[in-house]
Structures are given as structure tokens and as C-alpha cells.
Amino acid sequence: MSGAANPQAASLDAKGPLLEVRAAAKRFGTRDVLKNISLNIASGEFLTLLGESGSGKTTLLRLIAGFEQPTGGEIWMAGERLDTLPPYRRRVNTVFQNYALFPHLNVRDNVAYGLRAQGALKSDIPGRVDEALRMVKMAEFAGARPATLSGGQQQRVALARALINRPKLLLLDEPLSALDANLRKQMQGELKALQREVGITFLFVTHDQEEAMALSDRIALLRDGTLEQVASPREIYARPATAYTAQFIGQTNLLRGEIRGSIATCGALRWPVEDADGPAVFSLRPEAIRLCTDGTRQISEVKFRASVRQQIYAGASELLEMDCGEGQLLRVRLPACGPMNGEREFVFAIADAIRVEN
């Protein structure tokens, strides 16, 4: 589901984080949009703020950029207090959803604008513009106006304009959301490769969990202004901490039941556990369940019977909705296997039923 963690970010993190958000809070009127958020980001890391609309992810991005001021808490970057500085003094650049290109300027002048505004030496500007355009594969469009470019090309120009000032941190506010599905997939790969090439820390905002999984070294999942979980894509998928995380990141079966005498009972399913007695919730991914073709199971597995209620073909896989009886339904994802009906036996590994907070 995800790329490998960034070794550069891991090694630099030992020297201390690039960015530290310390108990940051933001209130608009009577509404607490962010509630004591604490988050560290390593140099060279690609970290994604993921969450549904209203979770607070864009507000946190704006606090770091300086477009909003925190109600409480502090933000530090490379040992310097950031939230007390005006936006223009922060080594931070932002790529917005709409790219915000100047329509009357060609690509070269759009990219050069930031350098000129900062008073860079005129002799340095052409070479730095050429380098930025090369990085985003837009050198041949240097003389074009934004209106003649595709959405993906405009996004590359916006990236070049943000990168040319050599920020320590690049903030990206859903920059792929305006692209069609195929181009969005293509640009995800290019964005990840570009971040690796330039080595700049990226803080990326999206509501798309698949996009977050594909791009990130770590994901910070926000829910109603608080951090639900911060982990690598593999960790957050395989070992969700809460029921909300398990449901938001991919598909899952939430098994609600009781533990009594070291046995978890969730509807028709029973298996041994080492937890204390009481109510419990487990996350079981659909792909963790497989057909039991020979009728046997290992001691570390749970076997059950269920009847097919619905089958959805998805090319290389099939999503089944299975009725285990007594109103208990489970989703099962199998390799494409042709039409199925009637009762079948299934098994899953006990280790794949992950206990989560409700």
C-alpha cells in the first residue's frame, strides 16, 4: 500500500526535528478548530496531513505558513520560534490548490517572480530559473502562458516557483485535487520523485487516503481538530490504533464483542486472546480473510462459515459481502475467482484481528 520510509529523513531525525508544533490550538469564534496539536517533522521527510473536511488539516498548514495565528501553543523550525515571525521571514513556501499563477506572465517570469521579489542578484536569476524548470520537466515551456498549459503542467510551474526560493519546508494544500484521476496518479509519482531529488521537507494536505498512502513517509490523521494517529503508511494500515483510523484508512470489518476468560466472542467468531475481560473492538481487513478450501485450519487461525450475500467484481479481485448469521456481515476480498454463491468456509489469522480503541 505504501512506499518505503525515507532513509534520509530517518537519519536526519536523529539530529532533531526540522519543524516542531507544540500544543498548537486555533479557535474561530466559539469553535475549536485545532486542539493542542503536537507534531514533529524531520528534515527531508514527506509527511501528509490527512483528514476529512473540517478536521483542521488546512488550518494547521496555514498556521505554519503564517496566514493564521495560533490561539495557543508554539511552532518552531530549526531551533527558531516560527509563529512569531511574519510569513515573508519564514523559510516556508506554499503550493495552493489553484496554483495561483500570474496569467499575464509566461512560465519563466512566473518562476522568477519570487527571486525578483526577494531582491536576488539579476545575474543569478536565469540560471536558477533554468534549474527549477529542469527539475519539474518544464524547460521547453519557458515562454508559454499559463492559459495554454494543462493542469499537470500548471502544477509543475507552481512547484518550480515554490522551490526556486530554496525553502526549508514546502507546504502543499491539496495540489492534485483539480486533476483528473489518471493525471493525478501520474503526478503523484512525479511529486514523490521530485521530493527525493531536491531533499526538501514536504508537508502535504489531502483528504484522499490512497494518495496519502502512496506518497508519505508518515501520515498524521486528524479528526475533529485532534491527532488520531501518526505513523508510517504501512503501520497505520496494518496496526490502526482506533476504530476511526481503521475505517478511514482503507476498508475494514469492525468486530464488536466481549472478552471472557481469555476468549474473544464477536458474533459467530471466537478466538483466544491475552487481554482482560470486557467489551472489545477488533479491526479485520477484508483481504486478511481467505477461503478455506481443504476444511482445515491452523491453531493460530479462526475458521467460520458464511453465505454469500453480494459479490462485486473489481478486476484482479472480488469483494464479497458474507452473512455469518445473527445479523453479522463481513466483507471479504479475494483474488478474482468467478461467481460464488451459497455457503463457504473461510479462515483468518488471529494476529490479523487487531484490537482498536472504540
DAMO-V55171 format. One line per field, one symbol per residue. phi: phi as a letter, one per 20 degrees, with the letter a starting at -180 (. if undefined). burial: I if it has 24 or more other C-alpha atoms within 12 Angstrom, else O. Layout:
phi = ???
burial = ???
//
This chain:
phi = .cffffffffffffeoffccddlfcbcdmeeeecclecbdcefmedddedrfgnfofffffffffnfcdffbncccclndfefeefgfeefcccdefemleefedfggffffgffffemfggfefgfffgfffffdlcgfdgeeegfeefgfffffffffffffelffbddcelfdfeefgffffffgfffffffffemefddddbdeffffffdefbddedblnceeacafgfffefcfecffggefemdbdeedacdclmceccmedbbfcdeffpfbccdcfgffecfeedmdbefecddbdbdfebcdecmfccdddddenlmedcecdcggcngcbmecdccbfgfeeefcff
burial = OIIOIIOIIOOOOOOOIIIIIIIIIIOOOOOOIIIIIIIIIIIIIIIIIIIOOOIIIIIIIIIIIIOIIIIOIIIIIIOOOIIOOOOOOIIIIIIIIIIOIIOOOIIIIIIIIIIOOOOOOOOOIOOIIIIIIIIIIIIOIIOIOIOOOOIIIIIIIIIIIIIIIIIIIIIIIIIIIOOOOOOIOOIIOIIIOIIIOIIIIIIIIIIIIIIIIIIIIIIIIIIIIIIIIIIIIIIIIIIIIIIIIIIIIIIIIIIIIIIOOOOIIIOIIIIIIOOOOOOIIIIIIIIIIIIOOOOOOOOOIIIIIIIIIOIIOOOOOIIIIIIIOOOIIIIIIIOOOOOOOOOIIIIIIIOIIIIIOO
//
